[in-house]
Amino acid sequence: MTPLDPPPTAVPGPTTAPAPTAAGGADSGADSGADTGAGQEGLVSPPGLDLAALSAYLDATVPGRSGPLRATLLSGGRSNLTYHVWDDAAHWALRRPPLGNLTPSAHDMRREYRVVAALRETPIPVAEAVAYCDDPAVLGVPFAMVSLVDGVVLRSRADLAPYSDADVRRCAENLLRTLARLHAVDHRAVGLEKFGRPEGYLRRQVDRWRGQWERVRTRPLPDLDALHARLDAAVPAESDASIVHGDARIDNFVLDPDDIGAVRALLDWEMATLGDPLADLGLTIVYRDPDFDPVLGGSAAAASDRMPGGDEMIEIYARESGRDIVNMDFYLALGYFKLVVIAEGIHARHLAGNTVGEGFDLVGQAVPALAAGGLRALAD
């Protein structure tokens, strides 16, 4: 991915993952389907999805398929496209790379599917893995499907409004607790020993995101070049090796509507790998910066001043994980660098006309301020 799915513009207000209705539909978004194929006549596929081809694929691979396939676009292209797909028997989430993909290594559907399947029998709450397909004859790009998890997703600051400050803090603490538990999972025991190379992870991250920057560059951004130079000169030894999520912010968690502090699922795994767990923590803290609002669709819950500040997040994570927290200035600056490059990639796709949804015209304006934030985090 890039760590910017799903955008807060998908559904307004305190939202739940779309739930089945009596007719097998959903409680948000416009119903849509394919215009050809058995049982699909007269319906129209959403952008980036051919439901006739998908229906034929699921008929052959997923037991219990029943009735016409329908879909609505949940996430409009800031990163991977996410759809709610359903028939008369089941509801799924389908993810595919964005239109006009400029950073292919950042949209690896196979990795996302693999880690979700591996974590299913661990204490980490994840959706049930359903299908992965890389046959270009189906959708033209690889895609992954998991079960749709019903619950609350807090995307905007307005979504936080119904909850007390105590509830919001308990929610944040449980998110950090879930992250600490993920970092404690034995990756070898769940078959992920070859999921990444933790040795040299931080150096590769700096080099990788520099490469991504060169791929999506559309304009001079001297602060971003300066941030890379500082990171390049300050790479520390890894603090440890663990599964890292790569995008652990509040709107990538599905929460229990009856207990906002309880996590039902951690979503959005395509950036996951084996690496330094403190990189996850640093990125989560960076999302607290309100300058990310335009990138996340505006008034993001992750940037709310009702969420714990960075120092508090570090204290909570340290308590839950038992880890020594060192070199956080580097991890914060790395988080800024990664997200600024991603934001510039979104801006480049918007300029090329390869985004779906609203608000993309504002993303590019946020990039210079975010690059400056990274420089402040790793000041000379």
PEGIMO-V858700 format. One record per residue. N is the residue number from 1. D_FIRST is the distance of its C-alpha to the first C-alpha in whole Angstrom. Layout:
n:N d_first:D_FIRST
n:N d_first:D_FIRST
This chain:
n:1 d_first:0
n:2 d_first:3
n:3 d_first:6
n:4 d_first:7
n:5 d_first:8
n:6 d_first:10
n:7 d_first:13
n:8 d_first:16
n:9 d_first:18
n:10 d_first:17
n:11 d_first:20
n:12 d_first:23
n:13 d_first:25
n:14 d_first:24
n:15 d_first:22
n:16 d_first:22
n:17 d_first:20
n:18 d_first:22
n:19 d_first:25
n:20 d_first:27
n:21 d_first:30
n:22 d_first:33
n:23 d_first:33
n:24 d_first:29
n:25 d_first:27
n:26 d_first:25
n:27 d_first:26
n:28 d_first:24
n:29 d_first:23
n:30 d_first:25
n:31 d_first:25
n:32 d_first:25
n:33 d_first:25
n:34 d_first:26
n:35 d_first:29
n:36 d_first:30
n:37 d_first:31
n:38 d_first:33
n:39 d_first:33
n:40 d_first:30
n:41 d_first:33
n:42 d_first:33
n:43 d_first:29
n:44 d_first:26
n:45 d_first:23
n:46 d_first:20
n:47 d_first:18
n:48 d_first:16
n:49 d_first:18
n:50 d_first:21
n:51 d_first:23
n:52 d_first:26
n:53 d_first:24
n:54 d_first:22
n:55 d_first:25
n:56 d_first:27
n:57 d_first:24
n:58 d_first:24
n:59 d_first:28
n:60 d_first:28
n:61 d_first:25
n:62 d_first:25
n:63 d_first:29
n:64 d_first:30
n:65 d_first:29
n:66 d_first:31
n:67 d_first:31
n:68 d_first:29
n:69 d_first:26
n:70 d_first:24
n:71 d_first:21
n:72 d_first:20
n:73 d_first:16
n:74 d_first:15
n:75 d_first:12
n:76 d_first:13
n:77 d_first:10
n:78 d_first:9
n:79 d_first:6
n:80 d_first:6
n:81 d_first:9
n:82 d_first:11
n:83 d_first:15
n:84 d_first:18
n:85 d_first:20
n:86 d_first:23
n:87 d_first:27
n:88 d_first:30
n:89 d_first:29
n:90 d_first:25
n:91 d_first:22
n:92 d_first:19
n:93 d_first:15
n:94 d_first:13
n:95 d_first:10
n:96 d_first:9
n:97 d_first:8
n:98 d_first:9
n:99 d_first:13
n:100 d_first:14
n:101 d_first:10
n:102 d_first:11
n:103 d_first:9
n:104 d_first:9
n:105 d_first:8
n:106 d_first:5
n:107 d_first:4
n:108 d_first:7
n:109 d_first:8
n:110 d_first:11
n:111 d_first:10
n:112 d_first:9
n:113 d_first:12
n:114 d_first:14
n:115 d_first:14
n:116 d_first:14
n:117 d_first:18
n:118 d_first:19
n:119 d_first:19
n:120 d_first:21
n:121 d_first:24
n:122 d_first:23
n:123 d_first:24
n:124 d_first:20
n:125 d_first:20
n:126 d_first:17
n:127 d_first:17
n:128 d_first:19
n:129 d_first:17
n:130 d_first:19
n:131 d_first:18
n:132 d_first:16
n:133 d_first:17
n:134 d_first:16
n:135 d_first:20
n:136 d_first:19
n:137 d_first:22
n:138 d_first:21
n:139 d_first:18
n:140 d_first:18
n:141 d_first:14
n:142 d_first:13
n:143 d_first:12
n:144 d_first:12
n:145 d_first:15
n:146 d_first:16
n:147 d_first:19
n:148 d_first:19
n:149 d_first:20
n:150 d_first:22
n:151 d_first:22
n:152 d_first:22
n:153 d_first:19
n:154 d_first:20
n:155 d_first:18
n:156 d_first:20
n:157 d_first:23
n:158 d_first:26
n:159 d_first:24
n:160 d_first:25
n:161 d_first:29
n:162 d_first:30
n:163 d_first:30
n:164 d_first:32
n:165 d_first:31
n:166 d_first:32
n:167 d_first:30
n:168 d_first:27
n:169 d_first:28
n:170 d_first:28
n:171 d_first:24
n:172 d_first:23
n:173 d_first:25
n:174 d_first:24
n:175 d_first:20
n:176 d_first:21
n:177 d_first:23
n:178 d_first:20
n:179 d_first:18
n:180 d_first:22
n:181 d_first:22
n:182 d_first:19
n:183 d_first:20
n:184 d_first:23
n:185 d_first:22
n:186 d_first:24
n:187 d_first:21
n:188 d_first:24
n:189 d_first:26
n:190 d_first:23
n:191 d_first:22
n:192 d_first:19
n:193 d_first:22
n:194 d_first:20
n:195 d_first:16
n:196 d_first:16
n:197 d_first:19
n:198 d_first:19
n:199 d_first:22
n:200 d_first:21
n:201 d_first:18
n:202 d_first:18
n:203 d_first:20
n:204 d_first:17
n:205 d_first:15
n:206 d_first:17
n:207 d_first:18
n:208 d_first:14
n:209 d_first:13
n:210 d_first:16
n:211 d_first:16
n:212 d_first:13
n:213 d_first:15
n:214 d_first:18
n:215 d_first:15
n:216 d_first:15
n:217 d_first:18
n:218 d_first:20
n:219 d_first:23
n:220 d_first:24
n:221 d_first:23
n:222 d_first:25
n:223 d_first:24
n:224 d_first:21
n:225 d_first:23
n:226 d_first:25
n:227 d_first:22
n:228 d_first:21
n:229 d_first:25
n:230 d_first:25
n:231 d_first:22
n:232 d_first:23
n:233 d_first:27
n:234 d_first:26
n:235 d_first:24
n:236 d_first:25
n:237 d_first:26
n:238 d_first:23
n:239 d_first:24
n:240 d_first:24
n:241 d_first:21
n:242 d_first:19
n:243 d_first:16
n:244 d_first:14
n:245 d_first:11
n:246 d_first:9
n:247 d_first:9
n:248 d_first:12
n:249 d_first:14
n:250 d_first:16
n:251 d_first:15
n:252 d_first:12
n:253 d_first:16
n:254 d_first:18
n:255 d_first:22
n:256 d_first:25
n:257 d_first:27
n:258 d_first:30
n:259 d_first:29
n:260 d_first:26
n:261 d_first:26
n:262 d_first:25
n:263 d_first:22
n:264 d_first:21
n:265 d_first:18
n:266 d_first:15
n:267 d_first:12
n:268 d_first:8
n:269 d_first:8
n:270 d_first:5
n:271 d_first:6
n:272 d_first:9
n:273 d_first:12
n:274 d_first:16
n:275 d_first:17
n:276 d_first:18
n:277 d_first:18
n:278 d_first:19
n:279 d_first:16
n:280 d_first:15
n:281 d_first:18
n:282 d_first:18
n:283 d_first:14
n:284 d_first:16
n:285 d_first:19
n:286 d_first:17
n:287 d_first:16
n:288 d_first:20
n:289 d_first:20
n:290 d_first:21
n:291 d_first:20
n:292 d_first:17
n:293 d_first:18
n:294 d_first:18
n:295 d_first:14
n:296 d_first:14
n:297 d_first:16
n:298 d_first:20
n:299 d_first:21
n:300 d_first:19
n:301 d_first:20
n:302 d_first:18
n:303 d_first:20
n:304 d_first:23
n:305 d_first:26
n:306 d_first:27
n:307 d_first:24
n:308 d_first:26
n:309 d_first:26
n:310 d_first:24
n:311 d_first:27
n:312 d_first:28
n:313 d_first:24
n:314 d_first:25
n:315 d_first:28
n:316 d_first:27
n:317 d_first:24
n:318 d_first:27
n:319 d_first:29
n:320 d_first:27
n:321 d_first:26
n:322 d_first:29
n:323 d_first:27
n:324 d_first:29
n:325 d_first:27
n:326 d_first:27
n:327 d_first:26
n:328 d_first:24
n:329 d_first:24
n:330 d_first:22
n:331 d_first:19
n:332 d_first:19
n:333 d_first:20
n:334 d_first:17
n:335 d_first:15
n:336 d_first:16
n:337 d_first:15
n:338 d_first:12
n:339 d_first:11
n:340 d_first:14
n:341 d_first:12
n:342 d_first:9
n:343 d_first:12
n:344 d_first:14
n:345 d_first:11
n:346 d_first:11
n:347 d_first:15
n:348 d_first:15
n:349 d_first:14
n:350 d_first:16
n:351 d_first:19
n:352 d_first:19
n:353 d_first:19
n:354 d_first:16
n:355 d_first:14
n:356 d_first:16
n:357 d_first:17
n:358 d_first:19
n:359 d_first:19
n:360 d_first:17
n:361 d_first:20
n:362 d_first:20
n:363 d_first:17
n:364 d_first:18
n:365 d_first:21
n:366 d_first:19
n:367 d_first:18
n:368 d_first:22
n:369 d_first:22
n:370 d_first:19
n:371 d_first:20
n:372 d_first:24
n:373 d_first:22
n:374 d_first:21
n:375 d_first:24
n:376 d_first:26
n:377 d_first:24
n:378 d_first:25
n:379 d_first:29
n:380 d_first:31
